[in-house]
Amino acid sequence: MSKTFIAILILFTALAIGCDLFEERGKEVIRAYDRTEKIAGQESLRNIKTAIRSYHALNGKYPETLEDIENFIGSSVDPELYEYNPEDGELKLINQ
């Protein structure tokens, strides 16, 4: 075997190992991001539930829509992230 062939073989082996390590690190970053998003979603859920209870305490009824909560707290709420029941004030994250 020539030295060039051995060098190329070593180079390809190192690249293959490096790609596997890079792929695994990328997967770890994605998992960490997903965990962060889930925690943030749960925290937002708690905050909105608190706002719903406060709205109910002040108005004697639950808000009819999540837009009513937006107006109440002065902050936006993405209605596509939540399932809301105005009858009992129950709020759930979708896909959790």
MODELLER restraints for C-alpha pairs under 7 A, 6 or more apart:
rsr = mdl.restraints
at = mdl.atoms
rsr.add(forms.Gaussian(group=physical.xy_distance, feature=features.Distance(at['CA:45:A'], at['CA:93:A']), mean=6.97, stdev=0.5))
rsr.add(forms.Gaussian(group=physical.xy_distance, feature=features.Distance(at['CA:49:A'], at['CA:91:A']), mean=6.67, stdev=0.5))
rsr.add(forms.Gaussian(group=physical.xy_distance, feature=features.Distance(at['CA:51:A'], at['CA:69:A']), mean=6.89, stdev=0.5))
rsr.add(forms.Gaussian(group=physical.xy_distance, feature=features.Distance(at['CA:52:A'], at['CA:62:A']), mean=6.65, stdev=0.5))
rsr.add(forms.Gaussian(group=physical.xy_distance, feature=features.Distance(at['CA:52:A'], at['CA:63:A']), mean=6.93, stdev=0.5))
rsr.add(forms.Gaussian(group=physical.xy_distance, feature=features.Distance(at['CA:52:A'], at['CA:69:A']), mean=6.80, stdev=0.5))
rsr.add(forms.Gaussian(group=physical.xy_distance, feature=features.Distance(at['CA:52:A'], at['CA:89:A']), mean=6.59, stdev=0.5))
rsr.add(forms.Gaussian(group=physical.xy_distance, feature=features.Distance(at['CA:55:A'], at['CA:62:A']), mean=6.59, stdev=0.5))
rsr.add(forms.Gaussian(group=physical.xy_distance, feature=features.Distance(at['CA:55:A'], at['CA:63:A']), mean=6.88, stdev=0.5))
rsr.add(forms.Gaussian(group=physical.xy_distance, feature=features.Distance(at['CA:56:A'], at['CA:62:A']), mean=4.86, stdev=0.5))
rsr.add(forms.Gaussian(group=physical.xy_distance, feature=features.Distance(at['CA:62:A'], at['CA:86:A']), mean=5.80, stdev=0.5))
rsr.add(forms.Gaussian(group=physical.xy_distance, feature=features.Distance(at['CA:62:A'], at['CA:87:A']), mean=6.99, stdev=0.5))
rsr.add(forms.Gaussian(group=physical.xy_distance, feature=features.Distance(at['CA:62:A'], at['CA:88:A']), mean=6.98, stdev=0.5))
rsr.add(forms.Gaussian(group=physical.xy_distance, feature=features.Distance(at['CA:62:A'], at['CA:89:A']), mean=5.61, stdev=0.5))
rsr.add(forms.Gaussian(group=physical.xy_distance, feature=features.Distance(at['CA:63:A'], at['CA:69:A']), mean=6.68, stdev=0.5))
rsr.add(forms.Gaussian(group=physical.xy_distance, feature=features.Distance(at['CA:63:A'], at['CA:86:A']), mean=6.12, stdev=0.5))
rsr.add(forms.Gaussian(group=physical.xy_distance, feature=features.Distance(at['CA:64:A'], at['CA:86:A']), mean=5.17, stdev=0.5))
rsr.add(forms.Gaussian(group=physical.xy_distance, feature=features.Distance(at['CA:65:A'], at['CA:86:A']), mean=6.79, stdev=0.5))
rsr.add(forms.Gaussian(group=physical.xy_distance, feature=features.Distance(at['CA:66:A'], at['CA:77:A']), mean=6.88, stdev=0.5))
rsr.add(forms.Gaussian(group=physical.xy_distance, feature=features.Distance(at['CA:66:A'], at['CA:79:A']), mean=6.51, stdev=0.5))
rsr.add(forms.Gaussian(group=physical.xy_distance, feature=features.Distance(at['CA:70:A'], at['CA:76:A']), mean=5.25, stdev=0.5))
rsr.add(forms.Gaussian(group=physical.xy_distance, feature=features.Distance(at['CA:70:A'], at['CA:77:A']), mean=6.01, stdev=0.5))
rsr.add(forms.Gaussian(group=physical.xy_distance, feature=features.Distance(at['CA:81:A'], at['CA:93:A']), mean=5.87, stdev=0.5))
rsr.add(forms.Gaussian(group=physical.xy_distance, feature=features.Distance(at['CA:81:A'], at['CA:94:A']), mean=5.51, stdev=0.5))
rsr.add(forms.Gaussian(group=physical.xy_distance, feature=features.Distance(at['CA:82:A'], at['CA:91:A']), mean=6.60, stdev=0.5))
rsr.add(forms.Gaussian(group=physical.xy_distance, feature=features.Distance(at['CA:82:A'], at['CA:92:A']), mean=5.48, stdev=0.5))
rsr.add(forms.Gaussian(group=physical.xy_distance, feature=features.Distance(at['CA:82:A'], at['CA:93:A']), mean=4.54, stdev=0.5))
rsr.add(forms.Gaussian(group=physical.xy_distance, feature=features.Distance(at['CA:82:A'], at['CA:94:A']), mean=5.23, stdev=0.5))
rsr.add(forms.Gaussian(group=physical.xy_distance, feature=features.Distance(at['CA:83:A'], at['CA:91:A']), mean=5.70, stdev=0.5))
rsr.add(forms.Gaussian(group=physical.xy_distance, feature=features.Distance(at['CA:83:A'], at['CA:92:A']), mean=5.14, stdev=0.5))
rsr.add(forms.Gaussian(group=physical.xy_distance, feature=features.Distance(at['CA:83:A'], at['CA:93:A']), mean=6.26, stdev=0.5))
rsr.add(forms.Gaussian(group=physical.xy_distance, feature=features.Distance(at['CA:83:A'], at['CA:94:A']), mean=6.19, stdev=0.5))
rsr.add(forms.Gaussian(group=physical.xy_distance, feature=features.Distance(at['CA:84:A'], at['CA:90:A']), mean=5.84, stdev=0.5))
rsr.add(forms.Gaussian(group=physical.xy_distance, feature=features.Distance(at['CA:84:A'], at['CA:91:A']), mean=4.58, stdev=0.5))
rsr.add(forms.Gaussian(group=physical.xy_distance, feature=features.Distance(at['CA:84:A'], at['CA:92:A']), mean=6.58, stdev=0.5))
rsr.add(forms.Gaussian(group=physical.xy_distance, feature=features.Distance(at['CA:85:A'], at['CA:91:A']), mean=6.53, stdev=0.5))
